[in-house]
Amino acid sequence: MVQLIIDKNVLHYPQLDTVLMVEEFIKKYDGEYKKKALWEHLPKKMMYQTFCVIIDYLIYSRKISVDVKGKIGWIYYPEEARKYYARKDLGRRK
């Protein structure tokens, strides 16, 4: 997937503050918007191609997912995962 982002002939790569703004917006409105509607409701406007690069990165890094209806949701909760991983009553296969 990283190779796909590099090969896209991207006109403008996003800055860190822009990526963080999109992450926070997705966390706040978890599962409410589809891709284009999410882009239209962002507090800071950006090129759609730049937005797509951010979405591709967040999917690749397993921070967001897209459901069957096309809505984008935040799925990255490392603290909760560690809590469940530490529980002995929840067995896991080795």
N, CA, C and O atoms as a DFTB+ gen file, in Angstrom:
376 C
 N C O
     1  1       0.818      -1.202       0.000
     2  2       0.000       0.000       0.000
     3  2       0.856       1.257       0.000
     4  3       0.511       2.229      -0.672
     5  1       1.957       1.265       0.732
     6  2       2.833       2.424       0.725
     7  2       3.339       2.670      -0.690
     8  3       3.412       3.813      -1.140
     9  1       3.684       1.602      -1.381
    10  2       4.141       1.722      -2.755
    11  2       3.038       2.327      -3.626
    12  3       3.329       3.103      -4.536
    13  1       1.789       1.983      -3.361
    14  2       0.689       2.554      -4.130
    15  2       0.594       4.054      -3.923
    16  3       0.338       4.789      -4.877
    17  1       0.794       4.528      -2.693
    18  2       0.738       5.961      -2.411
    19  2       1.874       6.673      -3.134
    20  3       1.668       7.754      -3.684
    21  1       3.058       6.093      -3.144
    22  2       4.209       6.712      -3.788
    23  2       4.024       6.774      -5.299
    24  3       4.444       7.749      -5.923
    25  1       3.414       5.771      -5.897
    26  2       3.273       5.696      -7.351
    27  2       2.091       6.494      -7.911
    28  3       1.866       6.457      -9.121
    29  1       1.352       7.191      -7.108
    30  2       0.124       7.836      -7.565
    31  2       0.330       9.164      -8.295
    32  3      -0.650       9.765      -8.735
    33  1       1.561       9.638      -8.440
    34  2       1.800      10.976      -9.004
    35  2       1.077      12.032      -8.174
    36  3       0.338      12.860      -8.707
    37  1       1.297      11.992      -6.889
    38  2       0.645      12.897      -5.956
    39  2       1.178      14.310      -6.171
    40  3       2.389      14.529      -6.200
    41  1       0.273      15.254      -6.319
    42  2       0.666      16.645      -6.521
    43  2       1.118      17.301      -5.219
    44  3       2.023      18.136      -5.217
    45  1       0.487      16.920      -4.124
    46  2       0.795      17.562      -2.850
    47  2       0.651      16.552      -1.716
    48  3      -0.434      16.016      -1.490
    49  1       1.734      16.296      -1.014
    50  2       1.670      15.412       0.142
    51  2       1.223      16.218       1.354
    52  3       1.598      17.384       1.486
    53  1       0.431      15.622       2.239
    54  2      -0.100      16.366       3.377
    55  2       0.958      16.640       4.445
    56  3       1.909      15.877       4.614
    57  1       0.768      17.743       5.155
    58  2       1.600      18.061       6.299
    59  2       1.065      17.314       7.512
    60  3      -0.088      16.882       7.528
    61  1       1.903      17.168       8.517
    62  2       1.518      16.422       9.716
    63  2       0.289      17.019      10.384
    64  3      -0.598      16.275      10.802
    65  1       0.213      18.335      10.494
    66  2      -0.945      18.945      11.155
    67  2      -2.239      18.641      10.407
    68  3      -3.299      18.534      11.023
    69  1      -2.162      18.503       9.095
    70  2      -3.345      18.172       8.299
    71  2      -3.772      16.728       8.544
    72  3      -4.963      16.444       8.667
    73  1      -2.813      15.824       8.614
    74  2      -3.124      14.414       8.900
    75  2      -3.752      14.302      10.283
    76  3      -4.743      13.594      10.458
    77  1      -3.186      14.991      11.260
    78  2      -3.725      14.943      12.622
    79  2      -5.124      15.546      12.694
    80  3      -5.969      15.053      13.441
    81  1      -5.378      16.604      11.929
    82  2      -6.706      17.202      11.892
    83  2      -7.731      16.213      11.345
    84  3      -8.833      16.099      11.881
    85  1      -7.371      15.498      10.281
    86  2      -8.280      14.501       9.710
    87  2      -8.504      13.362      10.702
    88  3      -9.631      12.890      10.854
    89  1      -7.438      12.911      11.382
    90  2      -7.585      11.854      12.393
    91  2      -8.559      12.276      13.488
    92  3      -9.460      11.518      13.847
    93  1      -8.378      13.480      14.017
    94  2      -9.259      13.951      15.091
    95  2     -10.704      14.081      14.618
    96  3     -11.633      13.766      15.362
    97  1     -10.893      14.536      13.402
    98  2     -12.244      14.673      12.864
    99  2     -12.915      13.312      12.729
   100  3     -14.092      13.156      13.054
   101  1     -12.158      12.326      12.247
   102  2     -12.717      10.977      12.103
   103  2     -13.038      10.387      13.472
   104  3     -14.068       9.731      13.632
   105  1     -12.171      10.610      14.466
   106  2     -12.453      10.122      15.821
   107  2     -13.741      10.737      16.356
   108  3     -14.566      10.047      16.955
   109  1     -13.906      12.029      16.136
   110  2     -15.072      12.747      16.671
   111  2     -16.368      12.293      15.995
   112  3     -17.387      12.120      16.662
   113  1     -16.330      12.104      14.689
   114  2     -17.525      11.744      13.934
   115  2     -17.413      10.307      13.422
   116  3     -17.653      10.034      12.246
   117  1     -17.055       9.415      14.305
   118  2     -16.809       8.003      14.001
   119  2     -18.028       7.344      13.360
   120  3     -19.074       7.208      13.995
   121  1     -17.889       6.940      12.106
   122  2     -18.944       6.198      11.419
   123  2     -20.088       7.027      10.890
   124  3     -21.100       6.460      10.479
   125  1     -19.978       8.349      10.881
   126  2     -21.081       9.189      10.422
   127  2     -21.022       9.530       8.943
   128  3     -22.062       9.690       8.304
   129  1     -19.822       9.643       8.391
   130  2     -19.674      10.147       7.032
   131  2     -19.042       9.127       6.095
   132  3     -18.230       8.293       6.497
   133  1     -19.444       9.225       4.834
   134  2     -18.738       8.520       3.774
   135  2     -17.562       9.401       3.362
   136  3     -17.423      10.525       3.845
   137  1     -16.732       8.897       2.482
   138  2     -15.471       9.568       2.149
   139  2     -15.667      11.006       1.644
   140  3     -15.057      11.932       2.178
   141  1     -16.495      11.195       0.641
   142  2     -16.659      12.533       0.076
   143  2     -17.336      13.484       1.060
   144  3     -16.955      14.651       1.150
   145  1     -18.329      13.002       1.794
   146  2     -19.008      13.840       2.779
   147  2     -18.048      14.232       3.903
   148  3     -18.104      15.355       4.406
   149  1     -17.180      13.319       4.292
   150  2     -16.177      13.612       5.306
   151  2     -15.274      14.736       4.824
   152  3     -14.999      15.676       5.570
   153  1     -14.817      14.647       3.596
   154  2     -13.953      15.679       3.017
   155  2     -14.659      17.031       2.989
   156  3     -14.041      18.057       3.273
   157  1     -15.943      17.041       2.650
   158  2     -16.703      18.290       2.570
   159  2     -16.935      18.928       3.934
   160  3     -17.102      20.144       4.021
   161  1     -16.948      18.122       5.009
   162  2     -17.234      18.643       6.342
   163  2     -15.991      18.943       7.177
   164  3     -16.112      19.378       8.322
   165  1     -14.817      18.721       6.630
   166  2     -13.592      18.990       7.387
   167  2     -13.510      20.473       7.752
   168  3     -13.950      21.321       6.976
   169  1     -12.951      20.797       8.923
   170  2     -12.848      22.199       9.330
   171  2     -11.864      23.002       8.476
   172  3     -11.984      24.224       8.388
   173  1     -10.901      22.338       7.851
   174  2      -9.908      23.013       7.014
   175  2      -9.986      22.402       5.614
   176  3      -9.908      21.182       5.469
   177  1     -10.135      23.221       4.606
   178  2     -10.259      22.723       3.233
   179  2      -8.901      22.278       2.701
   180  3      -7.862      22.844       3.038
   181  1      -8.943      21.250       1.862
   182  2      -7.733      20.750       1.222
   183  2      -8.122      20.144      -0.108
   184  3      -9.300      19.907      -0.378
   185  1      -7.120      19.895      -0.937
   186  2      -7.370      19.233      -2.213
   187  2      -7.870      17.817      -1.947
   188  3      -7.438      17.165      -0.997
   189  1      -8.781      17.349      -2.791
   190  2      -9.347      16.013      -2.611
   191  2      -8.270      14.946      -2.765
   192  3      -8.307      13.932      -2.068
   193  1      -7.312      15.154      -3.665
   194  2      -6.238      14.185      -3.856
   195  2      -5.389      14.056      -2.588
   196  3      -4.983      12.952      -2.225
   197  1      -5.121      15.172      -1.918
   198  2      -4.370      15.143      -0.661
   199  2      -5.162      14.386       0.397
   200  3      -4.600      13.589       1.149
   201  1      -6.465      14.636       0.454
   202  2      -7.343      13.936       1.385
   203  2      -7.312      12.430       1.124
   204  3      -7.280      11.638       2.066
   205  1      -7.323      12.037      -0.134
   206  2      -7.279      10.612      -0.476
   207  2      -5.971       9.968      -0.043
   208  3      -5.963       8.812       0.379
   209  1      -4.869      10.699      -0.140
   210  2      -3.584      10.184       0.334
   211  2      -3.650       9.942       1.846
   212  3      -3.146       8.929       2.331
   213  1      -4.263      10.859       2.587
   214  2      -4.410      10.701       4.040
   215  2      -5.269       9.486       4.357
   216  3      -4.916       8.687       5.224
   217  1      -6.388       9.341       3.667
   218  2      -7.284       8.196       3.897
   219  2      -6.570       6.891       3.581
   220  3      -6.686       5.924       4.334
   221  1      -5.830       6.850       2.472
   222  2      -5.064       5.644       2.128
   223  2      -4.061       5.305       3.226
   224  3      -3.908       4.142       3.599
   225  1      -3.377       6.328       3.741
   226  2      -2.408       6.110       4.819
   227  2      -3.093       5.576       6.077
   228  3      -2.584       4.649       6.706
   229  1      -4.233       6.145       6.450
   230  2      -4.927       5.722       7.665
   231  2      -5.478       4.300       7.536
   232  3      -5.504       3.557       8.517
   233  1      -5.911       3.923       6.354
   234  2      -6.357       2.544       6.125
   235  2      -5.157       1.608       6.199
   236  3      -5.230       0.557       6.835
   237  1      -4.053       1.981       5.555
   238  2      -2.842       1.156       5.566
   239  2      -2.308       0.960       6.984
   240  3      -1.847      -0.128       7.330
   241  1      -2.370       2.012       7.805
   242  2      -1.858       1.926       9.175
   243  2      -2.875       1.321      10.136
   244  3      -2.631       1.242      11.340
   245  1      -4.008       0.899       9.603
   246  2      -5.077       0.238      10.369
   247  2      -5.626       1.118      11.493
   248  3      -5.881       0.647      12.601
   249  1      -5.800       2.385      11.189
   250  2      -6.413       3.303      12.140
   251  2      -7.882       3.541      11.815
   252  3      -8.671       3.872      12.700
   253  1      -8.246       3.375      10.552
   254  2      -9.648       3.538      10.154
   255  2     -10.075       2.332       9.319
   256  3      -9.253       1.573       8.806
   257  1     -11.380       2.192       9.208
   258  2     -11.928       1.168       8.322
   259  2     -13.144       1.754       7.618
   260  3     -13.692       2.775       8.034
   261  1     -13.547       1.094       6.559
   262  2     -14.715       1.518       5.792
   263  2     -15.722       0.373       5.854
   264  3     -15.401      -0.761       5.499
   265  1     -16.936       0.672       6.303
   266  2     -17.938      -0.387       6.414
   267  2     -18.600      -0.650       5.063
   268  3     -18.243      -0.035       4.058
   269  1     -19.557      -1.558       5.049
   270  2     -20.205      -1.942       3.792
   271  2     -21.009      -0.800       3.171
   272  3     -21.233      -0.792       1.961
   273  1     -21.442       0.156       3.979
   274  2     -22.172       1.315       3.471
   275  2     -21.228       2.412       2.976
   276  3     -21.676       3.407       2.406
   277  1     -19.923       2.231       3.192
   278  2     -18.950       3.222       2.746
   279  2     -18.606       4.255       3.804
   280  3     -17.860       5.192       3.523
   281  1     -19.132       4.106       5.016
   282  2     -18.850       5.063       6.081
   283  2     -17.507       4.744       6.731
   284  3     -17.132       3.582       6.887
   285  1     -16.800       5.795       7.101
   286  2     -15.450       5.664       7.651
   287  2     -15.521       5.719       9.170
   288  3     -16.149       6.609       9.743
   289  1     -14.872       4.760       9.811
   290  2     -14.861       4.692      11.267
   291  2     -13.460       4.540      11.817
   292  3     -12.581       3.978      11.164
   293  1     -13.259       5.042      13.013
   294  2     -11.975       4.952      13.707
   295  2     -11.903       3.609      14.424
   296  3     -12.823       3.257      15.163
   297  1     -10.821       2.851      14.218
   298  2     -10.703       1.526      14.834
   299  2      -9.433       1.360      15.639
   300  3      -9.170       0.266      16.139
   301  1      -8.638       2.402      15.783
   302  2      -7.352       2.298      16.461
   303  2      -7.503       2.686      17.928
   304  3      -7.570       3.869      18.262
   305  1      -7.556       1.685      18.796
   306  2      -7.678       1.885      20.238
   307  2      -6.635       1.033      20.945
   308  3      -6.981      -0.020      21.482
   309  1      -5.361       1.450      20.966
   310  2      -4.300       0.601      21.520
   311  2      -4.429       0.357      23.021
   312  3      -4.065      -0.719      23.494
   313  1      -4.934       1.323      23.779
   314  2      -5.067       1.134      25.222
   315  2      -6.070       0.030      25.539
   316  3      -5.823      -0.817      26.397
   317  1      -7.191       0.047      24.848
   318  2      -8.206      -0.981      25.070
   319  2      -7.701      -2.348      24.621
   320  3      -7.988      -3.358      25.263
   321  1      -6.962      -2.384      23.540
   322  2      -6.422      -3.655      23.059
   323  2      -5.445      -4.242      24.073
   324  3      -5.460      -5.447      24.326
   325  1      -4.592      -3.392      24.655
   326  2      -3.649      -3.875      25.671
   327  2      -4.392      -4.413      26.891
   328  3      -3.986      -5.414      27.481
   329  1      -5.479      -3.743      27.263
   330  2      -6.271      -4.168      28.414
   331  2      -6.841      -5.563      28.178
   332  3      -6.765      -6.418      29.061
   333  1      -7.403      -5.798      27.012
   334  2      -7.958      -7.111      26.700
   335  2      -6.877      -8.160      26.511
   336  3      -7.073      -9.321      26.870
   337  1      -5.753      -7.772      25.960
   338  2      -4.639      -8.703      25.733
   339  2      -4.073      -9.192      27.063
   340  3      -3.618     -10.332      27.157
   341  1      -4.095      -8.343      28.093
   342  2      -3.542      -8.700      29.402
   343  2      -4.466      -9.610      30.210
   344  3      -4.018     -10.255      31.157
   345  1      -5.733      -9.670      29.854
   346  2      -6.678     -10.498      30.606
   347  2      -6.387     -11.980      30.378
   348  3      -6.302     -12.439      29.238
   349  1      -6.237     -12.715      31.467
   350  2      -5.932     -14.145      31.383
   351  2      -7.175     -14.980      31.056
   352  3      -7.066     -16.068      30.490
   353  1      -8.366     -14.460      31.420
   354  2      -9.597     -15.218      31.158
   355  2      -9.978     -15.212      29.664
   356  3     -10.815     -16.006      29.234
   357  1      -9.376     -14.338      28.898
   358  2      -9.601     -14.332      27.450
   359  2      -8.434     -15.049      26.796
   360  3      -7.381     -14.458      26.560
   361  1      -8.626     -16.293      26.515
   362  2      -7.544     -17.111      25.962
   363  2      -7.187     -16.718      24.543
   364  3      -8.009     -16.181      23.799
   365  1      -5.969     -16.990      24.191
   366  2      -5.516     -16.726      22.829
   367  2      -4.641     -17.897      22.392
   368  3      -3.969     -18.533      23.204
   369  1      -4.667     -18.152      21.146
   370  2      -3.887     -19.268      20.601
   371  2      -2.473     -18.819      20.292
   372  3      -2.234     -17.686      19.873
   373  1      -1.543     -19.736      20.512
   374  2      -0.150     -19.387      20.231
   375  2       0.331     -20.075      19.000
   376  3       1.485     -19.901      18.606
